[in-house]
Every structure is written in structure tokens, then in C-alpha cells.
Amino acid sequence: MAEPAAAETSLSAAILVVGGGIAGMTAAIEASEVGKEVILVEKGPSLGGAVARINQYFPKLCPPYCGMEMNYRRLRNNPKVRILTLAEVENISGAAGSYKVQIRRNPRFINEKCTACGECAKVCEIERDNEYNWGMDKTKAVYLPHEMAYPMRYLVDPAIAGDERMKACVEACEYGAFELEQKPVTLTATVGSIIWATGWEPYDAGKLDTLGFGKLPNVINNVMMERLAAQNGPTEGKIVRPSDGGEISSIAFVQCAGSRDDNHLPYCSSVCCMVSMKQATYIRERYPEADVYIFYIDIRSPGRLEDFYQKMQADEKIHFLRGKVGKITDAGNGDVTLEAEDTLTGKLQKVTVNMAILATGMVPATAAAKPPVDVPLDEYGFMLADGNPGVIGTGTTVRPVEVAATVQDATGAALKGIIVAKGVN
Ligand SMILES: Cc1cc2nc3c(=O)[nH]c(=O)nc-3n(C[C@H](O)[C@H](O)[C@H](O)COP(=O)(O)OP(=O)(O)OC[C@H]3O[C@@H](n4cnc5c(N)ncnc54)[C@H](O)[C@@H]3O)c2cc1C
């Protein structure tokens, strides 16, 4: 990995890739491996995006880190990709073939001498919410984003960098890696084309005011479920009730929680049915006696994914109930009752379970943070793929899709980026 030195404030490359999730990493790797210089800008402290938070991939149920590590290796040995983490694009001027871009690089407060030994965190007295686990646990104020982070380097929470108690951490570092005086830096980059891959955020389940999210502790969303199931999650992979750490004998998944609903997200996020069926396998593996209820409007498992659906249907402990859940209420002892109306018969169904998972959809990051350049977005905030010839949207920036489709799309975006950048290397 080639990370620009702190003093380097002027860069140039054929292609700028914004967003270091699977889409951005793929585009950067593919373009650089045919000889193009690439700058990859990621706003978080490490690459990987949402995929780095998934426990297992559907439908094969393998851990995403196999593939992710291969991508990290391709980047590690690749001098043509300059990676900027904790960075965001502030301004873009120019036109296709020749853009000038201002990039703000926020301080990490720890330099490249860090070996990730963790001695600083051991003596750190201050804690903060762990956003990697959706706030379900805490980290120290000096922390590694997660065990597989890339770059594998600690950082300091900016809210705490000035705290007197950081002195103990600085003294514990035998490599002299702390730089608490670091300030944000603005870099200027000239590039031929831009690939926008800022991905998605989960729909805010708090807006679904009858479904209990944020009010009933045992109602969580699907991204939290991924972290609960993960070995490096807040419960070390034990799927237990947030309210009391209790085991599960029954659980319900609520499909289309806010999706395909004119009051929330009118579109289908395309992955949620597969995600819930995958998460049902997490429960079946840990709790073979537990009953799993999946409330759905219709199950969307296109192409070969239908095989996975059929396997789930054949499982006598997984119960598919047709109906849109309208209400989740407290049933006492932490249990929750779901009420749904069968969309075909109109019949009301009620089920009481230990815990409920809301399968919320994907909202493009561009809906809240529009790129600072003239690119058309659709009514939901997704980028129009061909809206600006020099700024190419890819992955979940343009539509909600799974990883395989994201990788294919990002490979195509790399090719478009190369063509637009023309003679620029
Ligand atoms: C609960 C859940 C489970 C899933 N499980 C699976 C599964 O098992 N199999 C599967 O194939 N798919 C799964 N998916 C879908 C998968 O998560 C997406 O396909 C994938 O994340 C898309 O990658 P991306 O790079 O487009 O976006 P992201 O993963 O969102 O990456 C975007 C990156 O851009 C960065 N970024 C955002 N804004 C900026 C900015 N302004 N500047 C710089 N950087 C920025 C972000 O920090 C992030 O690193 C799941 C989705 C959900 C909701």
C-alpha cells in the first residue's frame, strides 16, 4: 500500500476512486493492475465498507474475509494505488479528462510506525461507543477499527485526542507512533476521471414508529444481527438477547421493514430476503431447537439463489408467514409480539418471540452526502450511472445490490474510468 507522506499535499493520478468498500477497492485494483495510477479515498479508518462487518456471505455462508484478504493483498503489493483513509472529497472542478480535486485528510494521531501491538489501548482509561458494532459495545479511545482492519493501524478518537489521560498511551508506545498534534490537511489532486463508490447506509429503523426499534431492546435490525453473530462482534458470536443476554428459543424476521413502502423506502433493496434467510441459518446453527419465523410480502431470491430459499423452506424449524408486520409490542420478560396481516387473505396473525430482527433496506450514502460535482441523482438519492461522463457511479451508489453484482459493476466502472482518463496515467 502506498500511503502519501504527511508532507505530500499535491497528488496526480489517472483515476480518483471515492469510497473504499468492495466497489471502490475493486475499481481501484482493476484499474491499477492494467497500469493506471489511482488515488483511493475512504472516509473511515479502514477499507472494506459494509462487507467488513458481515459475518457470512449468502448463499455459500463463507466468511467475507477470505475474499477481502485477497483484495488487501492485491493492494498491499500495488505501488500504483495511493490510499487515503480518514479522508473526504471537499471540492471538484474541471471536466472529464482533467479534474482538480480537494481532499481533506483527517488526523489519525498515530503514524505508520504503529505495529498494532495494542500496548497503548491496554493503558487507555477512556472508552467510546464502538461504531463497528453499531454501538453495541465499547472500545478504548485509542483503538484498532477491528482485527482485520486495513491498514492495520490504531487511531485516536478525535474527541479525546487532547485529553490529559492520553499521556499514558503515548508513554506506553515504544515505537514513538503517537502524533497528538496532527491537524486536518487539505490535499490537491489532479485526475482524469472519478469513480464514486460511497455505498449505502441502513434505513433508520427508528422511523418505523410502530415496530419498537430503539424502544424495545430485543428489536434490532439486520446489520446489528450480523455483528451479534460474528466472532469479533460484541458478544463474540453468541447470539443472545440484548436485554438480558438470554438464549433464544424463538425469533422473528420482519421483511420489508420500511421497504416497498411509500412512507419510507418505496423500492426493494434486493438483498434483505437473502440476508434474513442467511441469518436464520445463524440461529439454526446455534440453537437447533429454536423456531424461526420469517414474515414476508413475497420472497425475492432471483436466479440460483432460489436453491437457497428452497433449502430454507424444507427446514421444519423455519416458518415462512405471509404478512406485512404492522406492530411489535412488549409481551413481558423481554419477549415481543408481532402482528401482521396476511396480504392475500386479510387474516391477522400474532406471534410472540424472544427477539425480532427488522430487515431494513439500503439507503445510498449519496442521498445525504451528494458528491460536490454536477451529477444527477434519482428521487431516492442513487447516482444515475451515466449522468456525468467523467464521474462514474458504481456498486450500491447506483442501486441496492449484493456483493457479486457490486464487483462486476465496479470492474465495468474501472474500464469506463480508464477510457475517460484517456492519456492520463
Ligand atoms: C444486513 C446486510 C447483510 C448483507 N449480507 C450480504 C451477503 O451475505 N452477501 C452479499 O453478497 N451481500 C450482502 N449484503 C450487501 C452488501 O453489503 C453490499 O452489496 C456491499 O456492501 C456493497 O458494497 P459498496 O462498496 O457498494 O458499499 P459499502 O460497503 O457501503 O462501501 C462504501 C464505502 O465508502 C465509504 N464512504 C462513504 N461515504 C464516503 C465519502 N463521502 N467519502 C469517502 N468514503 C466514503 C464508506 O465508509 C465505505 O467504506 C448485505 C447487506 C445488508 C444490509
Ligand as a Chemical Component Dictionary entry (heavy atoms), coordinates in Angstrom:
data_LIG
# 
_chem_comp.id                   LIG 
_chem_comp.type                 NON-POLYMER 
_chem_comp.pdbx_formal_charge   0 
_chem_comp.three_letter_code    LIG 
# 
loop_
_chem_comp_atom.comp_id 
_chem_comp_atom.atom_id 
_chem_comp_atom.alt_atom_id 
_chem_comp_atom.type_symbol 
_chem_comp_atom.charge 
_chem_comp_atom.model_Cartn_x 
_chem_comp_atom.model_Cartn_y 
_chem_comp_atom.model_Cartn_z 
_chem_comp_atom.pdbx_ordinal 
LIG C1  C1  C 0 -27.509 -6.762  6.737  1  
LIG C2  C2  C 0 -26.876 -6.955  5.388  2  
LIG C3  C3  C 0 -26.171 -8.125  5.127  3  
LIG C4  C4  C 0 -25.637 -8.347  3.856  4  
LIG N1  N1  N 0 -25.084 -9.562  3.577  5  
LIG C5  C5  C 0 -24.681 -9.820  2.317  6  
LIG C6  C6  C 0 -24.225 -11.128 1.959  7  
LIG O1  O1  O 0 -24.227 -12.038 2.771  8  
LIG N2  N2  N 0 -23.804 -11.332 0.673  9  
LIG C7  C7  C 0 -23.821 -10.341 -0.267 10 
LIG O2  O2  O 0 -23.432 -10.588 -1.417 11 
LIG N3  N3  N 0 -24.254 -9.080  0.047  12 
LIG C8  C8  C 0 -24.681 -8.811  1.309  13 
LIG N4  N4  N 0 -25.125 -7.556  1.622  14 
LIG C9  C9  C 0 -24.969 -6.459  0.620  15 
LIG C10 C10 C 0 -23.550 -5.846  0.710  16 
LIG O3  O3  O 0 -23.387 -5.271  1.999  17 
LIG C11 C11 C 0 -23.360 -4.785  -0.388 18 
LIG O4  O4  O 0 -23.511 -5.400  -1.639 19 
LIG C12 C12 C 0 -21.963 -4.152  -0.339 20 
LIG O5  O5  O 0 -21.704 -3.569  0.910  21 
LIG C13 C13 C 0 -21.832 -3.077  -1.423 22 
LIG O6  O6  O 0 -20.521 -2.526  -1.388 23 
LIG P1  P1  P 0 -20.225 -0.987  -1.742 24 
LIG O7  O7  O 0 -18.778 -0.881  -1.878 25 
LIG O8  O8  O 0 -21.107 -0.565  -2.863 26 
LIG O9  O9  O 0 -20.741 -0.154  -0.468 27 
LIG P2  P2  P 0 -20.212 -0.101  1.034  28 
LIG O10 O10 O 0 -19.949 -1.444  1.556  29 
LIG O11 O11 O 0 -21.237 0.733   1.761  30 
LIG O12 O12 O 0 -18.838 0.706   0.967  31 
LIG C14 C14 C 0 -18.819 2.109   0.773  32 
LIG C15 C15 C 0 -17.554 2.693   1.373  33 
LIG O13 O13 O 0 -17.490 4.089   1.071  34 
LIG C16 C16 C 0 -17.137 4.821   2.251  35 
LIG N5  N5  N 0 -17.697 6.165   2.154  36 
LIG C17 C17 C 0 -18.968 6.570   2.353  37 
LIG N6  N6  N 0 -19.083 7.887   2.132  38 
LIG C18 C18 C 0 -17.856 8.340   1.791  39 
LIG C19 C19 C 0 -17.326 9.616   1.426  40 
LIG N7  N7  N 0 -18.116 10.695  1.356  41 
LIG N8  N8  N 0 -16.017 9.714   1.126  42 
LIG C20 C20 C 0 -15.194 8.629   1.191  43 
LIG N9  N9  N 0 -15.646 7.390   1.524  44 
LIG C21 C21 C 0 -16.957 7.239   1.799  45 
LIG C22 C22 C 0 -17.737 4.013   3.395  46 
LIG O14 O14 O 0 -17.081 4.319   4.626  47 
LIG C23 C23 C 0 -17.479 2.581   2.903  48 
LIG O15 O15 O 0 -16.207 2.124   3.280  49 
LIG C24 C24 C 0 -25.711 -7.327  2.859  50 
LIG C25 C25 C 0 -26.400 -6.127  3.132  51 
LIG C26 C26 C 0 -27.033 -5.972  4.363  52 
LIG C27 C27 C 0 -27.922 -4.790  4.578  53 
# 
loop_
_chem_comp_bond.comp_id 
_chem_comp_bond.atom_id_1 
_chem_comp_bond.atom_id_2 
_chem_comp_bond.value_order 
_chem_comp_bond.pdbx_ordinal 
LIG C1  C2  SING 1  
LIG C2  C3  SING 2  
LIG C2  C26 DOUB 3  
LIG C3  C4  DOUB 4  
LIG C4  N1  SING 5  
LIG C4  C24 SING 6  
LIG N1  C5  DOUB 7  
LIG C5  C6  SING 8  
LIG C5  C8  SING 9  
LIG C6  O1  DOUB 10 
LIG C6  N2  SING 11 
LIG N2  C7  SING 12 
LIG C7  O2  DOUB 13 
LIG C7  N3  SING 14 
LIG N3  C8  DOUB 15 
LIG C8  N4  SING 16 
LIG N4  C9  SING 17 
LIG N4  C24 SING 18 
LIG C9  C10 SING 19 
LIG C10 O3  SING 20 
LIG C10 C11 SING 21 
LIG C11 O4  SING 22 
LIG C11 C12 SING 23 
LIG C12 O5  SING 24 
LIG C12 C13 SING 25 
LIG C13 O6  SING 26 
LIG O6  P1  SING 27 
LIG P1  O7  DOUB 28 
LIG P1  O8  SING 29 
LIG P1  O9  SING 30 
LIG O9  P2  SING 31 
LIG P2  O10 DOUB 32 
LIG P2  O11 SING 33 
LIG P2  O12 SING 34 
LIG O12 C14 SING 35 
LIG C14 C15 SING 36 
LIG C15 O13 SING 37 
LIG C15 C23 SING 38 
LIG O13 C16 SING 39 
LIG C16 N5  SING 40 
LIG C16 C22 SING 41 
LIG N5  C17 SING 42 
LIG N5  C21 SING 43 
LIG C17 N6  DOUB 44 
LIG N6  C18 SING 45 
LIG C18 C19 SING 46 
LIG C18 C21 DOUB 47 
LIG C19 N7  SING 48 
LIG C19 N8  DOUB 49 
LIG N8  C20 SING 50 
LIG C20 N9  DOUB 51 
LIG N9  C21 SING 52 
LIG C22 O14 SING 53 
LIG C22 C23 SING 54 
LIG C23 O15 SING 55 
LIG C24 C25 DOUB 56 
LIG C25 C26 SING 57 
LIG C26 C27 SING 58 
# 
